[in-house]
Amino acid sequence: MKEVLLRLEGLLFLSDPEVAVMSAEDDGEVFWIGVTRKSAGAECPGCGRWSNRCHGSYLRFPADVPSAGRRVVLRLQVRRFTCADTSCGRKTFVEQVPGLTRRHAQRTDRLRSALAEVGLALAGRAGARLADVFGISVSRSTVLRLVDAMPDPQPPSPRVVGIDEYAMRKGRVYGTVLVDVETRRPVDLLPDREATTVAAWLAECPGIEVVCRDRAPFFAEGASAGAPTAVQVADRFHLWRNLGEAAERCVSRHRSCLRTPFAVPGSESVTTPQAPEAGASPWPKGHRFADRTREMHAIVHGMLGEGRSRRAVARELRMTYRTVQRLADAATPEDLFQGQWQSRRTKLDDFKPYLRERWAEGCTNAWTLWKEIQTHGYAGGYGAVRAYLRLFRDAVPGGRPPSPRTVASWILTHLTSFRRRRG
């Protein structure tokens, strides 16, 4: 039996040769291991002085890493010693087993480490379920608490650092974010975007060789002061953004090339909205109101052809007599539509020649044209101007011309990517 205990002692407690296994017991559910320390004394955690004056002893039962799905609990006998230094604030203290126990702990350090790793991988609920499969009964809150108690990892000093701003309150309060470009992980957040703050942070990291930043002057000043030997480069996002803005401005200067040329008023090539021909219907087939009117016109004329009176038709169709009379007096459905497209004189009529002239010159922005005719005395609303110009837009072959931003995206997009998006 003694040989078995010695072998168990060597397998479980290699990290501390002062630990001795006194007993091993299996009750069918839990594997109990009796443990004690061989040393004659311990160091006081308050003053660090060695003491072998034993004040008393008691048992602790920390849970250990399970074995073969069975719970393992240590029956650990710990001693309380009296501090030999009379000036120490701790009169007595309890010995701790390195690698196994700590103050007020219910689990050994290796079990705490195992649960913390499970929590890092699976978080609370999933980690607790996996631990239960291994024979560790623990709640999700305990798993999260063990993860939270782990020390924060110390990232290595970055060699290539990216500097940019972030908004704590958009438009009002901004800070600075620093990112390790090689690992693509954030390194630190600064409370402002002042050059002195950036310079102080860079001065604490002497290993920085490259500073990747935008064109903000305060970042340039901070990088020059904090890391004078580092190479300053522009990041890819801002380079691409600046290129896109430059391309869009260039296309905007040649926007007239995107439109179909229009001649001055009076020329035959001027595109103007045309009124419907005489007798033609302004309501095409497929229009819900027009189709319903044509259907009712046919029904009313059919019933009148059968010899029914207009009042009988109105009662049967549950229509007013005046509606039946209007349908009966119209020879064709198109007669009912006459006059609907012939609008009355509006406030915009006096300004339509000016709008056509400005459209021919290349100004197609409805809001801009509305503001212009307001200075000439127009008292109407923006909607009437927009509706009138829509007739001009519909007359452009191929529809509305592309915007400068759309053309700039065509220029900057790789041909293979464009074809892949188009399918």
C-alpha positions as CSV (number, residue, x, y, z in Angstrom):
1,M,0.0,0.0,0.0
2,K,2.9,2.4,0.8
3,E,4.4,1.8,-2.6
4,V,1.0,2.7,-4.2
5,L,0.8,6.0,-2.2
6,L,4.4,6.9,-3.1
7,R,3.7,6.3,-6.8
8,L,0.4,8.3,-6.6
9,E,2.4,11.1,-4.8
10,G,4.9,11.2,-7.7
11,L,2.2,11.3,-10.3
12,L,0.0,14.0,-8.8
13,F,2.4,16.3,-7.0
14,L,5.6,16.5,-9.1
15,S,5.7,20.3,-8.7
16,D,6.1,20.2,-4.9
17,P,8.3,17.5,-3.4
18,E,7.2,18.7,0.1
19,V,3.7,17.2,-0.5
20,A,3.1,13.7,1.0
21,V,0.1,11.5,0.1
22,M,-1.2,9.9,3.3
23,S,-4.3,8.0,2.0
24,A,-6.4,7.3,-1.0
25,E,-10.1,6.3,-0.8
26,D,-12.7,5.7,-3.4
27,D,-16.4,5.9,-2.3
28,G,-17.8,5.2,-5.8
29,E,-18.5,8.8,-6.7
30,V,-15.5,10.8,-5.4
31,F,-11.9,9.9,-5.2
32,W,-10.5,11.2,-1.9
33,I,-6.8,11.8,-1.5
34,G,-5.3,12.6,1.9
35,V,-2.4,15.1,1.6
36,T,-0.1,16.9,4.0
37,R,3.1,18.8,3.9
38,K,6.5,17.5,5.0
39,S,8.1,20.8,5.9
40,A,8.6,21.7,9.5
41,G,7.4,25.3,9.0
42,A,6.4,28.1,6.6
43,E,7.1,31.7,5.7
44,C,4.8,34.4,7.0
45,P,3.1,36.1,4.0
46,G,3.2,39.4,5.9
47,C,6.8,39.9,6.8
48,G,8.4,36.9,5.0
49,R,10.0,35.5,8.2
50,W,10.3,31.7,8.7
51,S,8.3,30.2,11.6
52,N,8.0,26.6,12.9
53,R,5.8,27.4,15.9
54,C,2.6,25.4,15.1
55,H,-0.5,27.0,16.5
56,G,-2.9,24.3,15.3
57,S,-4.2,22.5,12.2
58,Y,-7.4,21.8,10.3
59,L,-8.6,20.1,7.1
60,R,-9.3,21.7,3.7
61,F,-11.1,20.0,0.9
62,P,-10.1,21.6,-2.4
63,A,-11.4,20.0,-5.6
64,D,-8.7,18.8,-8.0
65,V,-8.7,17.9,-11.7
66,P,-11.0,14.9,-12.3
67,S,-9.6,11.5,-13.3
68,A,-11.5,9.3,-15.8
69,G,-14.6,11.3,-15.3
70,R,-14.6,10.9,-11.5
71,R,-14.3,13.9,-9.1
72,V,-11.1,14.2,-7.2
73,V,-11.1,16.0,-3.8
74,L,-8.0,16.5,-1.7
75,R,-8.3,15.9,2.1
76,L,-5.5,18.5,2.8
77,Q,-4.3,19.0,6.3
78,V,-2.9,22.5,6.8
79,R,-1.2,24.0,9.8
80,R,-1.5,27.4,11.3
81,F,1.8,28.9,12.6
82,T,2.5,31.8,14.9
83,C,4.7,34.5,13.4
84,A,8.0,34.9,15.1
85,D,8.2,38.6,14.5
86,T,6.4,40.5,17.2
87,S,6.2,43.7,15.1
88,C,4.3,41.8,12.2
89,G,0.7,42.7,11.9
90,R,-0.2,39.0,11.3
91,K,0.0,37.1,14.6
92,T,-0.8,33.8,13.0
93,F,-0.9,32.6,9.4
94,V,-1.9,29.4,7.5
95,E,0.6,27.6,5.3
96,Q,-0.2,27.5,1.5
97,V,0.8,24.7,-0.8
98,P,2.4,26.2,-3.9
99,G,0.5,25.1,-7.1
100,L,-2.4,23.7,-5.1
101,T,-4.0,26.2,-2.7
102,R,-4.5,29.9,-2.2
103,R,-6.5,31.8,0.4
104,H,-10.2,31.0,0.5
105,A,-9.9,28.9,-2.7
106,Q,-12.3,25.9,-3.1
107,R,-10.3,24.5,-6.1
108,T,-6.7,23.8,-6.8
109,D,-4.7,26.1,-9.0
110,R,-4.5,23.6,-11.8
111,L,-8.3,23.0,-11.8
112,R,-8.8,26.8,-11.8
113,S,-6.5,27.1,-14.8
114,A,-8.3,24.3,-16.7
115,L,-11.7,25.9,-16.1
116,A,-10.3,29.3,-17.2
117,E,-9.1,27.8,-20.5
118,V,-12.5,26.2,-21.1
119,G,-14.1,29.6,-20.4
120,L,-11.9,31.3,-22.8
121,A,-12.8,28.9,-25.5
122,L,-16.5,28.4,-24.9
123,A,-17.6,31.2,-22.5
124,G,-20.0,30.6,-19.6
125,R,-22.9,28.3,-20.5
126,A,-21.1,26.1,-23.0
127,G,-18.1,25.9,-20.8
128,A,-20.1,24.8,-17.8
129,R,-21.8,22.0,-19.9
130,L,-18.4,20.8,-21.1
131,A,-17.0,20.8,-17.6
132,D,-19.9,18.7,-16.4
133,V,-19.1,16.1,-19.0
134,F,-15.6,15.9,-17.6
135,G,-16.9,15.5,-14.1
136,I,-16.5,19.1,-12.9
137,S,-19.7,20.5,-11.4
138,V,-19.5,24.3,-11.9
139,S,-21.9,27.1,-12.8
140,R,-21.5,29.5,-15.8
141,S,-21.0,32.4,-13.4
142,T,-18.0,30.6,-11.8
143,V,-16.5,30.0,-15.2
144,L,-16.8,33.6,-16.2
145,R,-15.4,34.7,-12.9
146,L,-12.3,32.6,-13.3
147,V,-11.8,34.0,-16.8
148,D,-12.2,37.6,-15.5
149,A,-9.6,36.9,-12.7
150,M,-7.0,35.9,-15.3
151,P,-4.3,38.6,-15.8
152,D,-4.5,40.6,-19.0
153,P,-2.0,39.3,-21.6
154,Q,0.8,41.7,-22.3
155,P,1.0,42.3,-26.1
156,P,4.5,42.6,-27.6
157,S,5.7,46.0,-28.5
158,P,4.5,46.7,-32.1
159,R,6.9,47.3,-34.9
160,V,4.4,48.8,-37.3
161,V,1.7,50.9,-35.6
162,G,-1.4,52.3,-37.2
163,I,-2.8,55.6,-35.8
164,D,-6.4,56.8,-36.5
165,E,-9.2,58.6,-34.7
166,Y,-12.4,57.2,-33.3
167,A,-15.5,59.0,-32.2
168,M,-16.7,58.7,-28.6
169,R,-19.4,61.3,-29.5
170,K,-19.6,61.8,-33.2
171,G,-18.9,65.4,-34.2
172,R,-17.9,66.4,-30.7
173,V,-15.5,64.1,-28.8
174,Y,-12.8,62.1,-30.5
175,G,-10.0,59.9,-29.3
176,T,-7.0,58.0,-30.9
177,V,-6.8,54.3,-31.6
178,L,-3.5,52.6,-32.1
179,V,-3.4,49.2,-33.9
180,D,-0.6,46.7,-34.4
181,V,-0.7,46.6,-38.2
182,E,1.2,43.2,-38.4
183,T,-1.2,41.4,-36.0
184,R,-4.2,43.6,-36.9
185,R,-5.1,43.9,-33.2
186,P,-5.8,47.2,-31.3
187,V,-3.0,48.1,-28.9
188,D,-4.3,51.1,-27.0
189,L,-7.0,53.8,-26.9
190,L,-6.0,57.4,-26.1
191,P,-8.5,59.9,-24.6
192,D,-7.9,62.6,-27.2
193,R,-6.2,63.2,-30.5
194,E,-3.6,65.7,-29.5
195,A,-0.1,65.6,-30.8
196,T,1.4,65.6,-27.3
197,T,-0.6,62.6,-26.3
198,V,0.4,60.6,-29.4
199,A,4.0,61.6,-29.0
200,A,4.1,60.5,-25.3
201,W,2.7,57.1,-26.2
202,L,5.1,56.6,-29.1
203,A,8.1,57.6,-26.9
204,E,7.3,54.7,-24.5
205,C,7.6,52.2,-27.4
206,P,11.1,52.5,-28.8
207,G,10.8,49.5,-31.1
208,I,8.4,51.2,-33.5
209,E,9.9,51.4,-37.0
210,V,6.9,52.4,-39.2
211,V,3.9,54.7,-38.4
212,C,0.9,54.2,-40.6
213,R,-1.4,57.2,-40.4
214,D,-3.8,59.5,-42.3
215,R,-3.0,63.1,-43.3
216,A,-4.1,64.7,-40.0
217,P,-1.5,67.3,-39.0
218,F,-1.7,66.4,-35.3
219,F,-0.9,62.8,-36.0
220,A,2.1,63.9,-38.2
221,E,3.4,66.2,-35.4
222,G,3.0,63.5,-32.7
223,A,4.7,60.8,-34.8
224,S,7.6,63.2,-35.6
225,A,8.1,64.1,-31.9
226,G,7.5,60.6,-30.4
227,A,9.2,58.4,-33.0
228,P,11.6,60.6,-35.0
229,T,13.4,57.6,-36.5
230,A,10.3,55.8,-37.6
231,V,9.1,56.0,-41.2
232,Q,5.7,57.6,-41.7
233,V,3.5,56.2,-44.4
234,A,-0.2,56.7,-45.4
235,D,-2.5,53.8,-44.8
236,R,-4.2,52.1,-47.7
237,F,-7.7,53.1,-46.8
238,H,-7.0,56.9,-46.9
239,L,-4.9,56.5,-50.1
240,W,-7.8,54.7,-51.8
241,R,-10.3,57.3,-50.4
242,N,-8.2,60.2,-51.6
243,L,-7.9,58.6,-55.1
244,G,-11.7,58.1,-55.2
245,E,-12.4,61.7,-54.3
246,A,-9.9,63.0,-56.9
247,A,-11.5,60.8,-59.6
248,E,-15.0,62.0,-58.6
249,R,-13.9,65.6,-58.8
250,C,-12.3,65.0,-62.2
251,V,-15.5,63.4,-63.5
252,S,-17.6,66.2,-62.1
253,R,-15.6,68.7,-64.1
254,H,-16.5,66.8,-67.3
255,R,-20.1,66.0,-66.3
256,S,-21.5,67.5,-69.5
257,C,-19.9,64.6,-71.4
258,L,-22.2,62.2,-69.6
259,R,-25.4,63.8,-71.0
260,T,-27.0,63.8,-74.4
261,P,-26.4,67.2,-75.9
262,F,-29.4,69.5,-76.2
263,A,-29.7,72.4,-78.5
264,V,-30.9,75.8,-77.5
265,P,-34.7,76.5,-77.5
266,G,-36.1,76.9,-81.0
267,S,-33.9,74.2,-82.5
268,E,-35.5,71.0,-83.8
269,S,-33.2,68.9,-81.5
270,V,-34.5,70.4,-78.3
271,T,-36.1,67.7,-76.1
272,T,-39.3,69.0,-74.7
273,P,-42.3,67.3,-73.2
274,Q,-44.9,66.7,-75.9
275,A,-48.7,66.9,-75.2
276,P,-50.9,64.0,-76.4
277,E,-52.3,64.2,-79.8
278,A,-56.0,65.2,-80.3
279,G,-58.3,62.3,-79.5
280,A,-55.5,60.2,-78.0
281,S,-56.0,58.9,-74.5
282,P,-53.6,60.1,-71.8
283,W,-54.4,57.0,-69.8
284,P,-52.7,53.9,-71.4
285,K,-53.9,50.4,-71.0
286,G,-52.8,48.7,-67.8
287,H,-53.6,51.8,-65.7
288,R,-55.9,50.7,-62.9
289,F,-58.2,53.7,-63.1
290,A,-58.4,53.7,-66.9
291,D,-59.1,49.9,-67.1
292,R,-61.9,50.2,-64.5
293,T,-63.5,53.2,-66.4
294,R,-63.4,51.3,-69.7
295,E,-65.0,48.2,-68.0
296,M,-67.8,50.2,-66.5
297,H,-68.4,52.1,-69.7
298,A,-68.9,48.7,-71.6
299,I,-71.2,47.4,-68.9
300,V,-73.4,50.5,-68.8
301,H,-73.7,50.6,-72.6
302,G,-74.5,46.9,-72.7
303,M,-77.3,47.2,-70.2
304,L,-78.7,50.2,-72.0
305,G,-78.6,48.2,-75.2
306,E,-80.8,45.6,-73.6
307,G,-83.5,48.2,-73.2
308,R,-83.0,49.1,-69.5
309,S,-83.5,52.6,-68.2
310,R,-80.6,54.6,-66.8
311,R,-82.2,54.6,-63.3
312,A,-82.6,50.8,-63.4
313,V,-78.9,50.5,-64.4
314,A,-77.9,52.8,-61.5
315,R,-80.0,50.7,-59.0
316,E,-78.5,47.4,-60.2
317,L,-74.9,48.6,-60.3
318,R,-75.3,50.6,-57.1
319,M,-74.1,53.7,-58.7
320,T,-75.4,57.3,-58.7
321,Y,-77.6,58.4,-61.5
322,R,-75.2,61.1,-62.4
323,T,-72.3,58.6,-62.9
324,V,-74.5,56.4,-65.1
325,Q,-75.5,59.4,-67.1
326,R,-71.9,60.5,-67.6
327,L,-70.9,57.0,-68.8
328,A,-74.0,56.7,-71.1
329,D,-73.4,60.1,-72.7
330,A,-69.7,59.2,-73.6
331,A,-69.5,57.5,-77.0
332,T,-66.1,56.0,-76.2
333,P,-64.1,55.6,-72.9
334,E,-61.5,58.1,-74.2
335,D,-64.2,60.8,-74.2
336,L,-64.3,60.5,-70.4
337,F,-60.5,61.2,-70.2
338,Q,-60.5,64.3,-72.4
339,G,-59.5,67.4,-70.5
340,Q,-57.8,65.5,-67.7
341,W,-54.3,66.0,-69.2
342,Q,-55.2,69.5,-70.3
343,S,-54.1,71.2,-67.1
344,R,-55.0,74.8,-66.2
345,R,-52.4,77.5,-66.3
346,T,-49.9,77.1,-63.5
347,K,-47.4,79.3,-61.8
348,L,-44.6,77.4,-63.6
349,D,-45.7,78.3,-67.2
350,D,-43.9,81.6,-67.3
351,F,-40.6,79.9,-66.2
352,K,-40.7,76.8,-68.5
353,P,-38.7,78.5,-71.3
354,Y,-36.0,79.4,-68.7
355,L,-36.0,75.8,-67.4
356,R,-35.6,74.4,-70.9
357,E,-32.7,76.8,-71.6
358,R,-30.9,75.9,-68.4
359,W,-31.5,72.1,-69.1
360,A,-29.9,72.6,-72.6
361,E,-26.9,74.2,-70.9
362,G,-26.4,71.2,-68.8
363,C,-27.9,72.1,-65.5
364,T,-30.2,69.2,-64.5
365,N,-30.5,69.5,-60.8
366,A,-34.1,70.3,-59.9
367,W,-33.3,71.9,-56.6
368,T,-30.7,74.2,-58.2
369,L,-33.2,75.3,-60.9
370,W,-36.0,75.8,-58.4
371,K,-33.7,78.1,-56.4
372,E,-32.8,80.0,-59.6
373,I,-36.4,80.7,-60.7
374,Q,-37.3,81.8,-57.2
375,T,-34.9,84.7,-57.6
376,H,-36.8,85.5,-60.8
377,G,-40.2,85.7,-59.0
378,Y,-41.4,82.1,-59.0
379,A,-43.7,81.5,-55.9
380,G,-44.5,77.8,-56.5
381,G,-43.1,74.8,-54.8
382,Y,-40.2,72.5,-55.5
383,G,-42.4,69.5,-56.4
384,A,-43.8,71.2,-59.5
385,V,-40.3,71.9,-60.9
386,R,-39.2,68.4,-60.2
387,A,-42.3,66.9,-61.9
388,Y,-41.7,69.0,-65.0
389,L,-38.0,68.1,-65.3
390,R,-38.8,64.4,-64.9
391,L,-40.3,64.6,-68.4
392,F,-36.9,65.8,-69.7
393,R,-35.1,63.0,-67.8
394,D,-37.4,60.3,-69.3
395,A,-36.5,61.6,-72.8
396,V,-32.8,61.0,-72.4
397,P,-31.8,57.8,-74.3
398,G,-30.9,55.0,-71.9
399,G,-32.5,56.8,-69.0
400,R,-30.9,59.1,-66.5
401,P,-27.2,59.7,-67.0
402,P,-24.9,58.2,-64.4
403,S,-23.7,60.3,-61.5
404,P,-20.0,61.3,-61.1
405,R,-19.7,58.9,-58.1
406,T,-20.9,56.0,-60.2
407,V,-18.5,56.8,-63.0
408,A,-15.7,57.1,-60.5
409,S,-16.5,53.7,-59.1
410,W,-16.4,52.2,-62.7
411,I,-12.9,53.7,-63.1
412,L,-11.5,52.4,-59.8
413,T,-13.1,49.0,-59.9
414,H,-11.1,46.1,-61.4
415,L,-12.6,44.7,-64.5
416,T,-12.7,41.1,-63.1
417,S,-14.4,42.3,-59.9
418,F,-17.0,44.2,-61.9
419,R,-17.8,41.2,-64.1
420,R,-18.1,39.0,-61.0
421,R,-20.6,41.3,-59.4
422,R,-22.6,41.6,-62.7
423,G,-22.7,37.7,-62.8
